[in-house]
């Protein structure tokens, strides 16, 4: 087997008395399209924040491209760049789209502003939003704000090969969107794998259309543990009771919420 791009070994995380992740093992390989399924509040977003270096695990080890990682996102020794798209887009309301997408380069690179603007325009074109660089987030729909956050995640400094994102993490990319806007986002995720230069992605979702349109390999996370993993074509034929209950939305099954059976 090739070396995983991301490998988690025994990752655990608590917030107070709540165990959010409980000994999770997970590998993401180059070229993967991995979907993390599960009910709300079962540690999916926490898992991604640990991979991105925004949270440190309480226990376990994180390896990035085969190297042990201390998880800090600003650690200069992180072997690759991991880009994350947040659930609510996380744009700065007081900045234009151009300033949001190009924020890191404007603040940290030696590129002249006109060149950064060219790069921003290229990425906005790639996500299907040409001509909006001077707009503010309040002037955009929810789906457009999501796509702006995609453009920000894939923007890189062409003079710095280490700045190229090697994996994109999408946290609930279609949450709160209508079915048509969700389809636009789902198609974009698949298209960016082929056109953005970053061929690996993983996403968190509990929406059925997003699962089926974007996932190739899937895991089911529940109460901080992996209860099932497999390929998309195995999804409907599995006899795993946790997966069956999750997909069917049944009130009968082994999954519990707030300590009592659903």
N, C-alpha and C positions, 0 to 999 in steps of 0.2 A: 504494500500500500504506500502511496506517496505521503510525504510529511503533511499533516494538516496545516492549513493556513491559520486556523484557530483551534486550540484544544483546551478544554476545561476538564480538570480532574478533581472530583470530590468537592465542587464548589458549594459552599453554604453561606447563607446570609440571614441575619436576624435584625429585626427592628423592635427593640424592647423585648417583650416576651413572644412576639410573633416570629415563627420560623418561616421565612419567605422562600428560601432555597435550601434544599436538604440533600447535599451530597450529589450534585448534578455532574454527570459525565457527558461531554458533547464534543463532537468534532465537526468542523466546517472545512471542506476541501476547496481548492482552487477550481472555479467553474461551477460551484454549487449554487442551487436555488433552493435554499432550506427555509421551510415555513415552520414556525413555532406556534402550535395551537394550544388552546386551553381556555377555560372560563376566566372571567375577570378576577383579578386579585390573586392569581396563582403564581406570580413571580416572573412572568414573561418579560415585562419591561425592566425589572431589576436585573435579569440575566443579561439583557442587552447593555445596560449601563455598566455592568462589570466588564463585558467584552470591550466596550468603548473606552474604558479607563475612567469613567465618571464616578464609579463606586469601587471600593476595595472589598473583596470577600472576607468573611470572618475566618473561613477555613478553605483549604483547597489551593490548587495551582492553576495559573493561566499561562498557556504557551502561545506565542504568536510566531508563526513561521518556524517553529521548532525551538524558539528561544524563550526561556522563562521570563515573564513580564511582571513588573511590579505594579502594573495597572494604571499608573497616573497618566492622564492623557497628554500632559505636557512633558513627560519623561523623554529626554533627548535620546535615550537608548531604546525606545520602542522600535522594533525592527521594521514595521510597516505602518502606513497610515490607514486608520479605520475611520470611515465617515458615517455619521448617524443622522437620520432624518427623524425628527421628533414628532410625536403624535399631534401636537397642536401647531406644527410648523415652526414655532419659536422665532418669529421674525421680530425685528426691532421696529415698533410702530412709528418712531420718529425719523427713521431712515428710509430713503427711497429703495426700490427694488435693486437698483444698481449698487447702492451702498450696502444693502443686506447680502446680496450674492457675493460681492467682492470684498466683504468686510475683512477677512483674514489677510488678503493680499494688500489691501490699502493700508493696513496697520503694520504688516510685517515684512513685505517683500520690497525689493529694490526696483520693481517694475514701475515705469512712469504711469500716471493716472490714465492717459489715453489708451495705453496698452491693456491695462486692467479692464477698462470699459469695453474694449474689443473682445476680451475673453468672456466677460459677463454676457455680452450680446450673443456670442457663439453658444453659450450654455443655455440661454433663454430660448434661442432658436431650437436647440436640441430638445427642450422639454415642451415645445409647441407654444411658446409665449413671446414671439418677436414683438418689438416695439413698445414694451411696457417698462423699460428700465427706469424711467423717470416717475413712474407711479409710486404711490405709497400703499402699504398693506391694506389700509382701510378702504381703498378703492378697488380691491380685488375680491372675488368670490372665494369661498372656502377651498374649492378645488384648485383655483389658481394659486392661492397661497401655498398649498401643498407642493405644487409644481415648482414654485420659486424656491422652496426649501430643497427640492431635488437638485435644482441648478446649483445652489450653494454647496451641496454635498459633493458634487462631481467637479467643481472648479478647482484647478490646480495651477501651480506655477510651472510654466513650460520650461523654465531654466533650471528647475530643481527636480530631478527624477525621484528623489525621496518623498516629494509632496504628492505623488500620484496615489490616489486612493486605491487600495487593493481589495477592499470589501465595503459594501454599502449595507448598513443596518437600517431597516425601515420599521419604526415602532407604530403599529396601528395606522398604516398609511391611508386607509379608506374610512377610518372612524368618523362618523358624523356627516358623511357624504351621501347624497341621493344615489340611486342605482346607476344612473347614467354617468355622473361624475366619478363614481367608483370604477366603472368600466374604463374610463379615460385613464385613471391612475394605474389600474392594473395593467393595461396595455403598455403604458409608459414604463413601468418597472421592467417588464419583459423586454421592451425595445432597448432600454438603456443598458441592459446586460450585453447587448450586441454592438452598441454604438458609442458608449461613453468611455470606453477604454478600461472599465472596471467590470470584469466578467463574473464576479462572485457577489452574491447577495444573500441576506437572510432577513426574513420579516416576521413580525409578530402580528397575529390577527385571530379573531374568532368569527369573522364573516365568511360565510360559505363561498360566495363568489370569488373572494380574494384567495381563499385556500385553493380552489380548483383552477383558477386562471394563472396563478403565479408560482405555485409550489411544484417541485419535482420530488424532493425528499422532505419528509415531514416528521415532527416529533410532537407528542401530546404531553404537555406539562400540567400537572395537577398537584396542588398542595406542595409545591417546591420539588417534586420528583418527576422524572420521565416515566410515564406509564405505557407509552407505546411509541414505536418509531418504524417507519417504512416508506415505501414509495407511493406516489399519487395513485397509481393503478391498483394498489393494494387497499386503498382507503375504504371502499365499499364492501370488500369481501372479508375484512377482518372480523374475528369473533371476540375481539377485546371488549369487555363490557364497558370500560371507561370511554373508549373511542365511540362505541355504538351510542351510548347515552349522550355524549357531546354532540355528535352529528345529528341525532334525531331530535334533540331538545326534550327528551323524555323526562318526566318528573320521577320516574322509577329507575333506580340504578344505584351504583355504589358511590357516586359523587355526592359530597356533602357541602353545604354552605353555612358558614357561621356555626359550625359544630353540630348541625342537625341535618338529617337526611332531607334532600330536596323533595 
